[in-house]
Amino acid sequence: MSDTPPDRLSINPRSEHFDSDALGRGIGIRFNGVEKTNVEEYSVPEGWIKVAAGRSLDRKGQPMLLKLKGAVEPYYRSGPEAEGEGETEASSDTE
C-alpha cells in the first residue's frame, strides 16, 4: 500500500471518491495547519474540504456541507511503521 493518501476522498459510500481501504487505515486532515476531525470530503489539487453545516440535513437526509478553501494536507494516522513502534513502547513500559 502507498504511504500517501488519495488526492480526493469522501466518506460517503454513494460518492465516486469513496475508498473503504484508505478510510479503514485511518486518514487525518490538516487544513491551513489545523487538525480537522469533521471532514466529509477533501480535494488536495483543488484545495478544499467539505464539512457538515451543524445538524442541518438536505431533502435526502444527508448532512448539508460547507466547502472551505485552503491548504489541505492528508496523512495516514496509522501505518506499518507506527504499529511496530507502539508495540516496542508498550513492552518498555512494562519493564
C-alpha positions in Angstrom: 0.0 0.0 0.0 1.2 3.5 -0.7 2.3 5.8 2.1 0.4 8.8 0.6 -3.4 9.1 0.8 -5.5 9.7 -2.2 -5.7 13.2 -3.6 -9.5 13.2 -3.3 -11.6 11.1 -0.8 -15.1 11.1 0.5 -16.6 9.2 3.5 -20.0 9.0 1.7 -20.4 5.5 0.2 -22.5 7.0 -2.6 -19.6 9.1 -3.9 -17.3 8.0 -6.7 -14.4 9.2 -4.5 -15.2 6.7 -1.7 -12.4 4.3 -0.8 -13.0 1.9 2.1 -9.4 0.6 2.2 -8.0 4.1 2.7 -10.7 5.0 5.3 -10.1 1.7 7.1 -6.4 2.6 7.5 -7.4 6.0 9.1 -6.8 9.4 7.5 -6.1 12.6 9.2 -6.5 16.1 7.6 -4.6 19.3 8.3 -6.4 22.2 6.9 -4.5 25.5 6.9 -2.2 24.0 9.6 -5.1 23.0 11.9 -6.1 19.4 12.6 -9.7 18.8 11.4 -11.8 15.8 12.6 -15.1 16.6 10.9 -14.1 16.4 7.2 -16.7 14.7 5.0 -14.7 15.1 1.7 -11.5 16.7 0.6 -9.5 17.5 -2.6 -5.8 18.3 -2.5 -5.3 19.6 -6.0 -8.4 21.9 -5.8 -7.6 23.0 -2.2 -10.9 22.4 -0.4 -12.6 20.4 2.3 -16.3 19.8 2.9 -17.6 19.8 6.5 -21.1 19.3 7.9 -23.1 22.6 8.5 -24.3 21.9 12.0 -27.2 19.4 12.2 -28.9 20.5 9.0 -29.9 17.8 6.6 -30.8 18.0 2.9 -34.0 16.6 1.4 -32.4 13.1 1.1 -31.4 13.0 4.7 -27.7 13.7 4.1 -25.8 16.4 6.1 -25.6 19.8 4.5 -22.0 20.5 3.6 -19.9 23.7 3.5 -16.9 23.9 1.2 -13.9 25.6 2.8 -10.9 26.6 0.6 -7.3 26.5 1.8 -4.2 24.3 2.1 -5.2 20.6 2.5 -2.6 18.1 3.9 -4.0 14.5 4.2 -1.9 11.8 6.0 -2.4 8.3 7.3 -2.9 8.1 11.1 -1.5 4.6 11.3 0.8 2.5 9.2 3.0 -0.5 9.4 5.9 1.6 10.9 3.6 3.2 13.6 2.2 -0.2 14.7 5.6 -1.6 15.2 6.7 1.4 17.3 3.7 1.1 19.5 4.5 -2.5 20.4 8.1 -1.5 21.4 6.9 1.3 23.6 4.3 -0.9 25.3 6.9 -3.6 26.1 9.4 -1.0 27.5 6.7 0.4 29.8 6.1 -3.0 31.5 9.8 -3.4 32.5 
